[in-house]
Amino acid sequence: MREIVTAQSALRENSVLFKSCIRCSGDRQIRRDFEGFYISCLACGHISYPEVHTEEVARLLEWKTAS
């Protein structure tokens, strides 16, 4: 299951999403590493990878298609 997180939704890195885990209904946190954003459950450790739409991602995609 893919989630879509937009810059307009005001979700930032380290934001907590209360009672939103699909496996255990626990709290999840938005995190970021070198590969991009991911959302991990603080209780069971379940990880999901959202599609993030920001200006940075749009710029990288334009550069990639132009190459």
mmCIF file of the N, C-alpha and C atoms, coordinates in Angstrom:
data_MODEL
# 
_entry.id   MODEL 
# 
loop_
_atom_site.group_PDB 
_atom_site.id 
_atom_site.type_symbol 
_atom_site.label_atom_id 
_atom_site.label_alt_id 
_atom_site.label_comp_id 
_atom_site.label_asym_id 
_atom_site.label_entity_id 
_atom_site.label_seq_id 
_atom_site.pdbx_PDB_ins_code 
_atom_site.Cartn_x 
_atom_site.Cartn_y 
_atom_site.Cartn_z 
_atom_site.occupancy 
_atom_site.B_iso_or_equiv 
_atom_site.pdbx_formal_charge 
_atom_site.auth_seq_id 
_atom_site.auth_comp_id 
_atom_site.auth_asym_id 
_atom_site.auth_atom_id 
_atom_site.pdbx_PDB_model_num 
ATOM 1   N N  . MET A 1 1  ? 0.838  -1.180 0.000   1.00 0.00 ? 1  MET A N  1 
ATOM 2   C CA . MET A 1 1  ? 0.000  0.000  0.000   1.00 0.00 ? 1  MET A CA 1 
ATOM 3   C C  . MET A 1 1  ? 0.879  1.239  0.000   1.00 0.00 ? 1  MET A C  1 
ATOM 4   N N  . ARG A 1 2  ? 0.673  2.114  -0.950  1.00 0.00 ? 2  ARG A N  1 
ATOM 5   C CA . ARG A 1 2  ? 1.468  3.327  -1.058  1.00 0.00 ? 2  ARG A CA 1 
ATOM 6   C C  . ARG A 1 2  ? 0.666  4.500  -0.538  1.00 0.00 ? 2  ARG A C  1 
ATOM 7   N N  . GLU A 1 3  ? 1.317  5.356  0.178   1.00 0.00 ? 3  GLU A N  1 
ATOM 8   C CA . GLU A 1 3  ? 0.666  6.545  0.696   1.00 0.00 ? 3  GLU A CA 1 
ATOM 9   C C  . GLU A 1 3  ? 1.217  7.744  -0.049  1.00 0.00 ? 3  GLU A C  1 
ATOM 10  N N  . ILE A 1 4  ? 0.412  8.771  -0.162  1.00 0.00 ? 4  ILE A N  1 
ATOM 11  C CA . ILE A 1 4  ? 0.853  9.989  -0.826  1.00 0.00 ? 4  ILE A CA 1 
ATOM 12  C C  . ILE A 1 4  ? 0.911  11.107 0.204   1.00 0.00 ? 4  ILE A C  1 
ATOM 13  N N  . VAL A 1 5  ? 2.078  11.687 0.357   1.00 0.00 ? 5  VAL A N  1 
ATOM 14  C CA . VAL A 1 5  ? 2.265  12.799 1.275   1.00 0.00 ? 5  VAL A CA 1 
ATOM 15  C C  . VAL A 1 5  ? 2.648  14.003 0.439   1.00 0.00 ? 5  VAL A C  1 
ATOM 16  N N  . THR A 1 6  ? 1.902  15.076 0.557   1.00 0.00 ? 6  THR A N  1 
ATOM 17  C CA . THR A 1 6  ? 2.200  16.287 -0.191  1.00 0.00 ? 6  THR A CA 1 
ATOM 18  C C  . THR A 1 6  ? 2.783  17.341 0.729   1.00 0.00 ? 6  THR A C  1 
ATOM 19  N N  . ALA A 1 7  ? 3.492  18.284 0.160   1.00 0.00 ? 7  ALA A N  1 
ATOM 20  C CA . ALA A 1 7  ? 4.060  19.370 0.947   1.00 0.00 ? 7  ALA A CA 1 
ATOM 21  C C  . ALA A 1 7  ? 2.957  20.233 1.540   1.00 0.00 ? 7  ALA A C  1 
ATOM 22  N N  . GLN A 1 8  ? 1.798  20.279 0.899   1.00 0.00 ? 8  GLN A N  1 
ATOM 23  C CA . GLN A 1 8  ? 0.700  21.102 1.382   1.00 0.00 ? 8  GLN A CA 1 
ATOM 24  C C  . GLN A 1 8  ? 0.018  20.499 2.597   1.00 0.00 ? 8  GLN A C  1 
ATOM 25  N N  . SER A 1 9  ? 0.228  19.235 2.872   1.00 0.00 ? 9  SER A N  1 
ATOM 26  C CA . SER A 1 9  ? -0.446 18.605 4.007   1.00 0.00 ? 9  SER A CA 1 
ATOM 27  C C  . SER A 1 9  ? 0.220  18.951 5.333   1.00 0.00 ? 9  SER A C  1 
ATOM 28  N N  . ALA A 1 10 ? 1.277  19.742 5.295   1.00 0.00 ? 10 ALA A N  1 
ATOM 29  C CA . ALA A 1 10 ? 1.977  20.239 6.487   1.00 0.00 ? 10 ALA A CA 1 
ATOM 30  C C  . ALA A 1 10 ? 2.595  19.118 7.322   1.00 0.00 ? 10 ALA A C  1 
ATOM 31  N N  . LEU A 1 11 ? 2.876  17.982 6.715   1.00 0.00 ? 11 LEU A N  1 
ATOM 32  C CA . LEU A 1 11 ? 3.570  16.919 7.420   1.00 0.00 ? 11 LEU A CA 1 
ATOM 33  C C  . LEU A 1 11 ? 5.062  17.133 7.243   1.00 0.00 ? 11 LEU A C  1 
ATOM 34  N N  . ARG A 1 12 ? 5.769  17.146 8.337   1.00 0.00 ? 12 ARG A N  1 
ATOM 35  C CA . ARG A 1 12 ? 7.199  17.367 8.285   1.00 0.00 ? 12 ARG A CA 1 
ATOM 36  C C  . ARG A 1 12 ? 7.940  16.169 8.872   1.00 0.00 ? 12 ARG A C  1 
ATOM 37  N N  . GLU A 1 13 ? 9.213  16.139 8.651   1.00 0.00 ? 13 GLU A N  1 
ATOM 38  C CA . GLU A 1 13 ? 10.036 15.080 9.215   1.00 0.00 ? 13 GLU A CA 1 
ATOM 39  C C  . GLU A 1 13 ? 9.874  15.071 10.728  1.00 0.00 ? 13 GLU A C  1 
ATOM 40  N N  . ASN A 1 14 ? 9.795  13.899 11.314  1.00 0.00 ? 14 ASN A N  1 
ATOM 41  C CA . ASN A 1 14 ? 9.612  13.658 12.741  1.00 0.00 ? 14 ASN A CA 1 
ATOM 42  C C  . ASN A 1 14 ? 8.207  13.984 13.242  1.00 0.00 ? 14 ASN A C  1 
ATOM 43  N N  . SER A 1 15 ? 7.260  14.234 12.356  1.00 0.00 ? 15 SER A N  1 
ATOM 44  C CA . SER A 1 15 ? 5.869  14.397 12.770  1.00 0.00 ? 15 SER A CA 1 
ATOM 45  C C  . SER A 1 15 ? 5.333  13.037 13.201  1.00 0.00 ? 15 SER A C  1 
ATOM 46  N N  . VAL A 1 16 ? 4.426  13.025 14.164  1.00 0.00 ? 16 VAL A N  1 
ATOM 47  C CA . VAL A 1 16 ? 3.843  11.785 14.650  1.00 0.00 ? 16 VAL A CA 1 
ATOM 48  C C  . VAL A 1 16 ? 2.411  11.686 14.152  1.00 0.00 ? 16 VAL A C  1 
ATOM 49  N N  . LEU A 1 17 ? 2.074  10.543 13.576  1.00 0.00 ? 17 LEU A N  1 
ATOM 50  C CA . LEU A 1 17 ? 0.717  10.261 13.117  1.00 0.00 ? 17 LEU A CA 1 
ATOM 51  C C  . LEU A 1 17 ? 0.096  9.306  14.128  1.00 0.00 ? 17 LEU A C  1 
ATOM 52  N N  . PHE A 1 18 ? -0.790 9.804  14.959  1.00 0.00 ? 18 PHE A N  1 
ATOM 53  C CA . PHE A 1 18 ? -1.350 9.015  16.049  1.00 0.00 ? 18 PHE A CA 1 
ATOM 54  C C  . PHE A 1 18 ? -2.329 7.958  15.550  1.00 0.00 ? 18 PHE A C  1 
ATOM 55  N N  . LYS A 1 19 ? -2.215 6.753  16.106  1.00 0.00 ? 19 LYS A N  1 
ATOM 56  C CA . LYS A 1 19 ? -3.135 5.630  15.852  1.00 0.00 ? 19 LYS A CA 1 
ATOM 57  C C  . LYS A 1 19 ? -3.348 5.367  14.362  1.00 0.00 ? 19 LYS A C  1 
ATOM 58  N N  . SER A 1 20 ? -2.285 5.349  13.570  1.00 0.00 ? 20 SER A N  1 
ATOM 59  C CA . SER A 1 20 ? -2.440 5.214  12.126  1.00 0.00 ? 20 SER A CA 1 
ATOM 60  C C  . SER A 1 20 ? -1.781 3.974  11.527  1.00 0.00 ? 20 SER A C  1 
ATOM 61  N N  . CYS A 1 21 ? -1.159 3.129  12.329  1.00 0.00 ? 21 CYS A N  1 
ATOM 62  C CA . CYS A 1 21 ? -0.501 1.937  11.796  1.00 0.00 ? 21 CYS A CA 1 
ATOM 63  C C  . CYS A 1 21 ? -1.545 0.913  11.362  1.00 0.00 ? 21 CYS A C  1 
ATOM 64  N N  . ILE A 1 22 ? -1.354 0.324  10.177  1.00 0.00 ? 22 ILE A N  1 
ATOM 65  C CA . ILE A 1 22 ? -2.313 -0.650 9.679   1.00 0.00 ? 22 ILE A CA 1 
ATOM 66  C C  . ILE A 1 22 ? -2.153 -2.004 10.375  1.00 0.00 ? 22 ILE A C  1 
ATOM 67  N N  . ARG A 1 23 ? -0.985 -2.278 10.897  1.00 0.00 ? 23 ARG A N  1 
ATOM 68  C CA . ARG A 1 23 ? -0.763 -3.575 11.550  1.00 0.00 ? 23 ARG A CA 1 
ATOM 69  C C  . ARG A 1 23 ? -1.220 -3.596 13.007  1.00 0.00 ? 23 ARG A C  1 
ATOM 70  N N  . CYS A 1 24 ? -0.869 -2.558 13.784  1.00 0.00 ? 24 CYS A N  1 
ATOM 71  C CA . CYS A 1 24 ? -1.140 -2.612 15.228  1.00 0.00 ? 24 CYS A CA 1 
ATOM 72  C C  . CYS A 1 24 ? -1.933 -1.422 15.754  1.00 0.00 ? 24 CYS A C  1 
ATOM 73  N N  . SER A 1 25 ? -2.316 -0.501 14.883  1.00 0.00 ? 25 SER A N  1 
ATOM 74  C CA . SER A 1 25 ? -3.029 0.736  15.256  1.00 0.00 ? 25 SER A CA 1 
ATOM 75  C C  . SER A 1 25 ? -2.207 1.601  16.201  1.00 0.00 ? 25 SER A C  1 
ATOM 76  N N  . GLY A 1 26 ? -0.891 1.505  16.092  1.00 0.00 ? 26 GLY A N  1 
ATOM 77  C CA . GLY A 1 26 ? -0.003 2.311  16.919  1.00 0.00 ? 26 GLY A CA 1 
ATOM 78  C C  . GLY A 1 26 ? 0.317  3.644  16.266  1.00 0.00 ? 26 GLY A C  1 
ATOM 79  N N  . ASP A 1 27 ? 1.124  4.426  16.943  1.00 0.00 ? 27 ASP A N  1 
ATOM 80  C CA . ASP A 1 27 ? 1.550  5.727  16.444  1.00 0.00 ? 27 ASP A CA 1 
ATOM 81  C C  . ASP A 1 27 ? 2.715  5.544  15.476  1.00 0.00 ? 27 ASP A C  1 
ATOM 82  N N  . ARG A 1 28 ? 2.722  6.355  14.409  1.00 0.00 ? 28 ARG A N  1 
ATOM 83  C CA . ARG A 1 28 ? 3.801  6.287  13.425  1.00 0.00 ? 28 ARG A CA 1 
ATOM 84  C C  . ARG A 1 28 ? 4.504  7.632  13.338  1.00 0.00 ? 28 ARG A C  1 
ATOM 85  N N  . GLN A 1 29 ? 5.754  7.605  12.875  1.00 0.00 ? 29 GLN A N  1 
ATOM 86  C CA . GLN A 1 29 ? 6.557  8.808  12.750  1.00 0.00 ? 29 GLN A CA 1 
ATOM 87  C C  . GLN A 1 29 ? 7.122  8.914  11.338  1.00 0.00 ? 29 GLN A C  1 
ATOM 88  N N  . ILE A 1 30 ? 7.094  10.118 10.779  1.00 0.00 ? 30 ILE A N  1 
ATOM 89  C CA . ILE A 1 30 ? 7.670  10.369 9.460   1.00 0.00 ? 30 ILE A CA 1 
ATOM 90  C C  . ILE A 1 30 ? 9.155  10.626 9.646   1.00 0.00 ? 30 ILE A C  1 
ATOM 91  N N  . ARG A 1 31 ? 9.964  9.891  8.887   1.00 0.00 ? 31 ARG A N  1 
ATOM 92  C CA . ARG A 1 31 ? 11.414 10.023 8.977   1.00 0.00 ? 31 ARG A CA 1 
ATOM 93  C C  . ARG A 1 31 ? 11.994 10.174 7.582   1.00 0.00 ? 31 ARG A C  1 
ATOM 94  N N  . ARG A 1 32 ? 13.265 10.577 7.515   1.00 0.00 ? 32 ARG A N  1 
ATOM 95  C CA . ARG A 1 32 ? 13.942 10.764 6.232   1.00 0.00 ? 32 ARG A CA 1 
ATOM 96  C C  . ARG A 1 32 ? 15.387 10.303 6.359   1.00 0.00 ? 32 ARG A C  1 
ATOM 97  N N  . ASP A 1 33 ? 15.862 9.620  5.302   1.00 0.00 ? 33 ASP A N  1 
ATOM 98  C CA . ASP A 1 33 ? 17.267 9.240  5.234   1.00 0.00 ? 33 ASP A CA 1 
ATOM 99  C C  . ASP A 1 33 ? 17.791 9.605  3.853   1.00 0.00 ? 33 ASP A C  1 
ATOM 100 N N  . PHE A 1 34 ? 18.912 9.023  3.453   1.00 0.00 ? 34 PHE A N  1 
ATOM 101 C CA . PHE A 1 34 ? 19.504 9.369  2.163   1.00 0.00 ? 34 PHE A CA 1 
ATOM 102 C C  . PHE A 1 34 ? 18.632 8.964  0.980   1.00 0.00 ? 34 PHE A C  1 
ATOM 103 N N  . GLU A 1 35 ? 17.824 7.939  1.148   1.00 0.00 ? 35 GLU A N  1 
ATOM 104 C CA . GLU A 1 35 ? 16.964 7.452  0.068   1.00 0.00 ? 35 GLU A CA 1 
ATOM 105 C C  . GLU A 1 35 ? 15.663 8.228  -0.058  1.00 0.00 ? 35 GLU A C  1 
ATOM 106 N N  . GLY A 1 36 ? 15.246 8.927  0.984   1.00 0.00 ? 36 GLY A N  1 
ATOM 107 C CA . GLY A 1 36 ? 14.000 9.684  0.950   1.00 0.00 ? 36 GLY A CA 1 
ATOM 108 C C  . GLY A 1 36 ? 13.197 9.495  2.224   1.00 0.00 ? 36 GLY A C  1 
ATOM 109 N N  . PHE A 1 37 ? 11.906 9.770  2.132   1.00 0.00 ? 37 PHE A N  1 
ATOM 110 C CA . PHE A 1 37 ? 11.024 9.695  3.296   1.00 0.00 ? 37 PHE A CA 1 
ATOM 111 C C  . PHE A 1 37 ? 10.506 8.278  3.514   1.00 0.00 ? 37 PHE A C  1 
ATOM 112 N N  . TYR A 1 38 ? 10.252 7.945  4.756   1.00 0.00 ? 38 TYR A N  1 
ATOM 113 C CA . TYR A 1 38 ? 9.562  6.710  5.111   1.00 0.00 ? 38 TYR A CA 1 
ATOM 114 C C  . TYR A 1 38 ? 8.795  6.946  6.403   1.00 0.00 ? 38 TYR A C  1 
ATOM 115 N N  . ILE A 1 39 ? 7.783  6.123  6.638   1.00 0.00 ? 39 ILE A N  1 
ATOM 116 C CA . ILE A 1 39 ? 6.957  6.241  7.837   1.00 0.00 ? 39 ILE A CA 1 
ATOM 117 C C  . ILE A 1 39 ? 7.093  4.942  8.610   1.00 0.00 ? 39 ILE A C  1 
ATOM 118 N N  . SER A 1 40 ? 7.525  5.045  9.862   1.00 0.00 ? 40 SER A N  1 
ATOM 119 C CA . SER A 1 40 ? 7.714  3.826  10.656  1.00 0.00 ? 40 SER A CA 1 
ATOM 120 C C  . SER A 1 40 ? 6.847  3.874  11.909  1.00 0.00 ? 40 SER A C  1 
ATOM 121 N N  . CYS A 1 41 ? 6.353  2.701  12.287  1.00 0.00 ? 41 CYS A N  1 
ATOM 122 C CA . CYS A 1 41 ? 5.524  2.567  13.481  1.00 0.00 ? 41 CYS A CA 1 
ATOM 123 C C  . CYS A 1 41 ? 6.434  2.544  14.703  1.00 0.00 ? 41 CYS A C  1 
ATOM 124 N N  . LEU A 1 42 ? 6.065  3.293  15.716  1.00 0.00 ? 42 LEU A N  1 
ATOM 125 C CA . LEU A 1 42 ? 6.866  3.340  16.932  1.00 0.00 ? 42 LEU A CA 1 
ATOM 126 C C  . LEU A 1 42 ? 6.652  2.103  17.800  1.00 0.00 ? 42 LEU A C  1 
ATOM 127 N N  . ALA A 1 43 ? 5.546  1.387  17.598  1.00 0.00 ? 43 ALA A N  1 
ATOM 128 C CA . ALA A 1 43 ? 5.243  0.215  18.421  1.00 0.00 ? 43 ALA A CA 1 
ATOM 129 C C  . ALA A 1 43 ? 5.759  -1.091 17.798  1.00 0.00 ? 43 ALA A C  1 
ATOM 130 N N  . CYS A 1 44 ? 5.400  -1.361 16.535  1.00 0.00 ? 44 CYS A N  1 
ATOM 131 C CA . CYS A 1 44 ? 5.741  -2.658 15.934  1.00 0.00 ? 44 CYS A CA 1 
ATOM 132 C C  . CYS A 1 44 ? 6.870  -2.579 14.913  1.00 0.00 ? 44 CYS A C  1 
ATOM 133 N N  . GLY A 1 45 ? 7.248  -1.370 14.478  1.00 0.00 ? 45 GLY A N  1 
ATOM 134 C CA . GLY A 1 45 ? 8.352  -1.224 13.540  1.00 0.00 ? 45 GLY A CA 1 
ATOM 135 C C  . GLY A 1 45 ? 7.973  -1.334 12.075  1.00 0.00 ? 45 GLY A C  1 
ATOM 136 N N  . HIS A 1 46 ? 6.676  -1.457 11.757  1.00 0.00 ? 46 HIS A N  1 
ATOM 137 C CA . HIS A 1 46 ? 6.229  -1.555 10.362  1.00 0.00 ? 46 HIS A CA 1 
ATOM 138 C C  . HIS A 1 46 ? 6.634  -0.281 9.607   1.00 0.00 ? 46 HIS A C  1 
ATOM 139 N N  . ILE A 1 47 ? 7.179  -0.447 8.404   1.00 0.00 ? 47 ILE A N  1 
ATOM 140 C CA . ILE A 1 47 ? 7.650  0.693  7.604   1.00 0.00 ? 47 ILE A CA 1 
ATOM 141 C C  . ILE A 1 47 ? 6.875  0.755  6.302   1.00 0.00 ? 47 ILE A C  1 
ATOM 142 N N  . SER A 1 48 ? 6.466  1.963  5.922   1.00 0.00 ? 48 SER A N  1 
ATOM 143 C CA . SER A 1 48 ? 5.847  2.186  4.615   1.00 0.00 ? 48 SER A CA 1 
ATOM 144 C C  . SER A 1 48 ? 6.576  3.345  3.953   1.00 0.00 ? 48 SER A C  1 
ATOM 145 N N  . TYR A 1 49 ? 6.564  3.336  2.631   1.00 0.00 ? 49 TYR A N  1 
ATOM 146 C CA . TYR A 1 49 ? 7.274  4.338  1.854   1.00 0.00 ? 49 TYR A CA 1 
ATOM 147 C C  . TYR A 1 49 ? 6.270  5.193  1.088   1.00 0.00 ? 49 TYR A C  1 
ATOM 148 N N  . PRO A 1 50 ? 6.042  6.428  1.521   1.00 0.00 ? 50 PRO A N  1 
ATOM 149 C CA . PRO A 1 50 ? 5.054  7.277  0.856   1.00 0.00 ? 50 PRO A CA 1 
ATOM 150 C C  . PRO A 1 50 ? 5.615  7.895  -0.415  1.00 0.00 ? 50 PRO A C  1 
ATOM 151 N N  . GLU A 1 51 ? 4.729  8.283  -1.313  1.00 0.00 ? 51 GLU A N  1 
ATOM 152 C CA . GLU A 1 51 ? 5.110  9.084  -2.466  1.00 0.00 ? 51 GLU A CA 1 
ATOM 153 C C  . GLU A 1 51 ? 5.070  10.538 -2.011  1.00 0.00 ? 51 GLU A C  1 
ATOM 154 N N  . VAL A 1 52 ? 6.185  11.222 -2.107  1.00 0.00 ? 52 VAL A N  1 
ATOM 155 C CA . VAL A 1 52 ? 6.272  12.592 -1.624  1.00 0.00 ? 52 VAL A CA 1 
ATOM 156 C C  . VAL A 1 52 ? 6.359  13.517 -2.816  1.00 0.00 ? 52 VAL A C  1 
ATOM 157 N N  . HIS A 1 53 ? 5.444  14.466 -2.891  1.00 0.00 ? 53 HIS A N  1 
ATOM 158 C CA . HIS A 1 53 ? 5.420  15.429 -3.982  1.00 0.00 ? 53 HIS A CA 1 
ATOM 159 C C  . HIS A 1 53 ? 5.850  16.791 -3.455  1.00 0.00 ? 53 HIS A C  1 
ATOM 160 N N  . THR A 1 54 ? 7.084  17.183 -3.749  1.00 0.00 ? 54 THR A N  1 
ATOM 161 C CA . THR A 1 54 ? 7.605  18.491 -3.365  1.00 0.00 ? 54 THR A CA 1 
ATOM 162 C C  . THR A 1 54 ? 8.258  19.122 -4.577  1.00 0.00 ? 54 THR A C  1 
ATOM 163 N N  . GLU A 1 55 ? 8.639  20.371 -4.442  1.00 0.00 ? 55 GLU A N  1 
ATOM 164 C CA . GLU A 1 55 ? 9.335  21.044 -5.541  1.00 0.00 ? 55 GLU A CA 1 
ATOM 165 C C  . GLU A 1 55 ? 10.675 20.372 -5.816  1.00 0.00 ? 55 GLU A C  1 
ATOM 166 N N  . GLU A 1 56 ? 11.336 19.884 -4.762  1.00 0.00 ? 56 GLU A N  1 
ATOM 167 C CA . GLU A 1 56 ? 12.629 19.221 -4.925  1.00 0.00 ? 56 GLU A CA 1 
ATOM 168 C C  . GLU A 1 56 ? 12.501 17.967 -5.783  1.00 0.00 ? 56 GLU A C  1 
ATOM 169 N N  . VAL A 1 57 ? 11.490 17.162 -5.524  1.00 0.00 ? 57 VAL A N  1 
ATOM 170 C CA . VAL A 1 57 ? 11.271 15.936 -6.296  1.00 0.00 ? 57 VAL A CA 1 
ATOM 171 C C  . VAL A 1 57 ? 10.916 16.275 -7.736  1.00 0.00 ? 57 VAL A C  1 
ATOM 172 N N  . ALA A 1 58 ? 10.078 17.276 -7.946  1.00 0.00 ? 58 ALA A N  1 
ATOM 173 C CA . ALA A 1 58 ? 9.697  17.672 -9.296  1.00 0.00 ? 58 ALA A CA 1 
ATOM 174 C C  . ALA A 1 58 ? 10.915 18.148 -10.086 1.00 0.00 ? 58 ALA A C  1 
ATOM 175 N N  . ARG A 1 59 ? 11.795 18.894 -9.447  1.00 0.00 ? 59 ARG A N  1 
ATOM 176 C CA . ARG A 1 59 ? 13.008 19.383 -10.111 1.00 0.00 ? 59 ARG A CA 1 
ATOM 177 C C  . ARG A 1 59 ? 13.932 18.227 -10.491 1.00 0.00 ? 59 ARG A C  1 
ATOM 178 N N  . LEU A 1 60 ? 14.078 17.253 -9.598  1.00 0.00 ? 60 LEU A N  1 
ATOM 179 C CA . LEU A 1 60 ? 14.920 16.091 -9.901  1.00 0.00 ? 60 LEU A CA 1 
ATOM 180 C C  . LEU A 1 60 ? 14.352 15.259 -11.047 1.00 0.00 ? 60 LEU A C  1 
ATOM 181 N N  . LEU A 1 61 ? 13.029 15.111 -11.079 1.00 0.00 ? 61 LEU A N  1 
ATOM 182 C CA . LEU A 1 61 ? 12.415 14.350 -12.171 1.00 0.00 ? 61 LEU A CA 1 
ATOM 183 C C  . LEU A 1 61 ? 12.583 15.056 -13.506 1.00 0.00 ? 61 LEU A C  1 
ATOM 184 N N  . GLU A 1 62 ? 12.471 16.382 -13.519 1.00 0.00 ? 62 GLU A N  1 
ATOM 185 C CA . GLU A 1 62 ? 12.681 17.135 -14.759 1.00 0.00 ? 62 GLU A CA 1 
ATOM 186 C C  . GLU A 1 62 ? 14.118 16.971 -15.240 1.00 0.00 ? 62 GLU A C  1 
ATOM 187 N N  . TRP A 1 63 ? 15.073 17.024 -14.318 1.00 0.00 ? 63 TRP A N  1 
ATOM 188 C CA . TRP A 1 63 ? 16.478 16.875 -14.682 1.00 0.00 ? 63 TRP A CA 1 
ATOM 189 C C  . TRP A 1 63 ? 16.747 15.470 -15.217 1.00 0.00 ? 63 TRP A C  1 
ATOM 190 N N  . LYS A 1 64 ? 16.120 14.482 -14.600 1.00 0.00 ? 64 LYS A N  1 
ATOM 191 C CA . LYS A 1 64 ? 16.322 13.099 -15.013 1.00 0.00 ? 64 LYS A CA 1 
ATOM 192 C C  . LYS A 1 64 ? 15.781 12.849 -16.416 1.00 0.00 ? 64 LYS A C  1 
ATOM 193 N N  . THR A 1 65 ? 14.601 13.399 -16.746 1.00 0.00 ? 65 THR A N  1 
ATOM 194 C CA . THR A 1 65 ? 14.023 13.191 -18.071 1.00 0.00 ? 65 THR A CA 1 
ATOM 195 C C  . THR A 1 65 ? 14.750 13.995 -19.128 1.00 0.00 ? 65 THR A C  1 
ATOM 196 N N  . ALA A 1 66 ? 15.375 15.109 -18.750 1.00 0.00 ? 66 ALA A N  1 
ATOM 197 C CA . ALA A 1 66 ? 16.100 15.914 -19.712 1.00 0.00 ? 66 ALA A CA 1 
ATOM 198 C C  . ALA A 1 66 ? 17.436 15.287 -20.092 1.00 0.00 ? 66 ALA A C  1 
ATOM 199 N N  . SER A 1 67 ? 17.973 14.435 -19.231 1.00 0.00 ? 67 SER A N  1 
ATOM 200 C CA . SER A 1 67 ? 19.276 13.814 -19.488 1.00 0.00 ? 67 SER A CA 1 
ATOM 201 C C  . SER A 1 67 ? 19.200 12.737 -20.530 1.00 0.00 ? 67 SER A C  1 
# 
